[in-house]
């Protein structure tokens, strides 16, 4: 078995050196071989020169490596990962880190050794960029991988193509939605290249809106839009137009895609930003748009926020009982309504508003059983 693992390690080393353009990694489910089959694979020496012999081998289900020469895709069988990983951790070459990261992309020590190799000049930035993309095809949500890619960018920004990075991020977000690390990296790249170019920022927001249509529950993408919105000048007409568009777009999609909490969370952000913008336009002081969480929580729904219109819309949402996921949609609508009331003082001064507020909390207490005690405390406090 030791000879087999050593041969497998050498074969993978040869493959990565011969085909640096490998673009996809997979871990393949297969049957664990017996001793006889292991010896047969060892005798073949994992040679890919005779494709027919390799492909037609009787032990196809126990094949340790699957390699597509034409499309540059590599698969490694699950059954050999353990021995291969253990063998690689006892090697001291830069290549051994490739094997380690193919199996475990969150191994910080392996990435650190590769960064040291780049600093020493034994590993090129171009090679490393390609390798990171290869690993990301299997481990797209590795925090260490995204930290490493950002480190490469900071090492030499002129080496990085903005268009290529956006394309890479879009690909990763498609194969693994809700990828917080990828969206954070994308925010960083966008900020570095076009943080002050409002035209490019608007283009990017429109592009991401198209992505969200296909991934309506991807709140990380919505947070990305929120980050871009905060790059606009705080008093600009462009920001106001974008917020109006986002509020309309959000309202429309709440109807089309009921029961998605991401849309309601995004609306809270938009409501806060809209009110802060209105406050800035009606006061002499210049309060910053980039507020802290504490400032956002204390932001009051001011008179410029059309509370009655918002409540009428929410009542319409709550009355749409024939929609899919109605109960979840109703809970989110009521939670948002309770949040709106919480951030203004109308219900403490107006008896009608107060009764409506308590009715909202009572309905939430009935529907949202997980937080029923929380709502009960609110009612008792009133």
Residue pairs with C-beta under 8 A, 6 or more apart in sequence:
1 38
1 83
3 42
4 38
4 39
4 41
4 42
5 80
5 83
5 84
5 87
6 87
7 42
7 45
7 46
8 46
8 64
8 65
8 80
8 84
9 84
9 87
9 88
9 91
9 96
9 99
11 45
11 46
11 65
12 65
12 76
12 98
12 99
12 102
13 95
13 98
15 22
15 48
15 65
15 67
15 74
16 22
16 95
16 98
17 95
19 69
19 72
20 127
20 130
20 131
21 72
21 130
22 72
22 73
22 74
22 134
23 71
23 72
23 73
23 133
23 134
23 137
24 71
24 72
24 73
24 74
24 134
24 137
24 138
25 73
25 74
25 75
25 76
25 102
25 134
25 135
25 137
25 138
26 66
26 73
26 74
26 75
26 76
26 138
27 75
27 76
27 77
27 78
27 81
27 103
27 138
28 63
28 66
28 75
28 76
28 77
28 78
29 77
29 78
30 61
30 62
30 63
30 77
30 78
30 79
31 61
31 62
31 79
32 62
32 79
33 41
33 59
33 62
33 79
37 59
37 62
40 57
40 59
41 59
41 62
41 63
41 64
44 53
44 54
44 57
46 64
46 65
47 54
48 54
48 67
48 69
51 69
57 63
62 77
62 79
63 77
64 76
64 77
64 79
64 80
65 74
65 75
65 76
65 77
66 74
66 75
66 76
66 77
67 73
67 74
67 75
68 74
76 84
76 102
76 103
81 103
84 99
84 103
85 99
85 100
85 103
85 104
88 96
88 97
88 99
88 100
88 103
89 96
89 100
94 113
94 114
94 117
94 122
94 123
97 107
97 110
97 111
97 113
97 114
98 131
100 107
100 110
101 107
101 110
101 111
101 135
101 139
101 145
102 135
102 138
104 110
105 135
105 138
105 139
105 142
105 144
105 145
106 139
106 142
106 143
106 144
106 145
107 144
108 144
111 144
111 145
111 147
111 148
114 123
114 128
114 148
115 148
115 151
117 123
118 124
118 125
118 128
118 152
118 155
125 152
125 155
125 156
125 159
126 159
128 152
129 149
129 152
129 159
129 160
132 145
132 148
132 149
132 152
133 168
135 142
135 145
136 142
136 145
136 168
136 172
137 175
139 145
140 172
140 175
140 176
140 179
140 182
141 176
141 179
141 180
141 181
141 182
142 181
143 181
145 181
146 181
146 182
146 184
146 185
149 185
150 185
150 188
152 159
152 160
153 160
153 165
153 188
153 189
153 192
157 192
160 189
162 189
162 193
162 194
165 186
165 189
166 186
166 189
169 182
169 183
169 185
169 186
169 189
170 211
172 179
172 182
173 179
173 182
173 183
173 186
173 211
173 215
173 218
173 221
176 182
177 215
177 217
177 218
178 215
178 217
178 218
178 219
178 220
179 220
180 220
182 220
183 220
183 221
183 223
183 224
186 224
187 224
187 227
187 228
190 201
190 204
190 228
191 231
193 200
194 200
194 201
194 204
195 231
196 231
198 232
198 233
198 236
198 238
201 228
201 231
201 232
202 238
202 242
204 228
205 225
205 228
205 229
205 242
208 221
208 224
208 225
209 225
209 249
211 218
211 221
212 218
212 221
212 222
215 221
216 253
216 257
216 260
216 262
216 263
217 260
217 261
217 262
218 262
219 261
219 262
219 265
219 266
222 262
222 263
222 265
222 266
222 269
225 246
225 266
226 266
226 269
229 239
229 242
229 243
229 246
229 273
230 273
230 289
230 290
232 238
232 239
232 242
233 239
234 277
234 280
234 288
234 289
234 290
235 280
235 281
239 277
239 289
240 277
243 270
243 273
243 274
243 277
246 266
246 270
247 267
247 270
247 271
247 274
250 263
250 266
250 267
250 270
251 267
251 313
253 263
254 260
254 263
254 264
254 267
254 317
255 317
255 320
257 263
258 320
258 323
258 324
258 325
258 326
258 328
258 329
259 324
259 325
259 326
259 328
259 329
259 332
260 332
261 332
264 332
264 333
264 335
264 336
267 336
268 336
268 339
271 301
271 305
271 340
272 296
272 299
273 289
274 305
275 299
275 300
275 301
275 302
275 304
275 305
276 287
276 289
276 291
276 299
277 289
278 302
278 304
278 305
279 287
279 302
279 304
280 286
280 287
280 289
282 304
291 299
299 343
300 343
300 344
300 345
301 307
301 340
301 343
301 344
302 344
305 344
307 340
307 344
307 346
310 340
311 337
311 340
311 356
314 333
314 336
314 337
317 329
317 330
317 333
318 330
318 333
318 334
320 326
320 329
323 329
327 367
330 367
331 364
331 367
331 368
334 360
334 363
334 364
334 367
334 368
335 364
335 368
337 360
338 357
338 360
338 361
338 364
341 347
341 353
341 357
341 360
346 353
347 353
347 354
347 356
347 357
348 354
354 382
357 382
358 379
358 382
361 375
361 378
361 379
361 382
362 375
362 379
364 371
364 375
365 372
365 375
365 376
365 379
366 372
368 375
